[in-house]
Amino acid sequence: MSGDGTNSDDGSSVTCVTSPVAGAARLVDVTIHSTAMNADETVRLLLPTDYDAQPDRTWPVLYLLHGGASSSDEASNHTDWTAHTDVENRTAGRNVIVVMPDAGSAGWYSDWVDDPARWETFHTVEVRCRGTP
């Protein structure tokens, strides 16, 4: 997985790939420059153990969407599933890509008519993994 900034056909591009936790080889944060959002957005991935060793393989994909903030003092984002659940252990040894995108605090995964943020387009068009079609 690279962050070389190459644009996809929709104009979005991966600009950065990092491992947020030392020693957690399956866990990566991917920064995508989103044309739908006109901003950089982050997606957290849990990859199968053999992901890098099998570059031509496709994988089942599981999307985990955070539910939004429970109060105005609390933020929800792409880290919620790994911070508040056992998703890493529950998916260990399974051949699946787990995708945990950000969605803002009140985006509701929609392209709103009166808001320039296009969360639905970001999630359904720009966030694509090497998954099984």
Protein Blocks (a to p, Z undefined) as FASTA:
>chain_A
ZZehpacfkopacfbdcdfbghilmbccdddddfklopacdddddddfklmmmmmbccdd
dddddebjfbfkbccdfklmmmmmcklmmmgoiacddddddebjklnopacfkbcbdfkl
mmmmmmccfddZZ
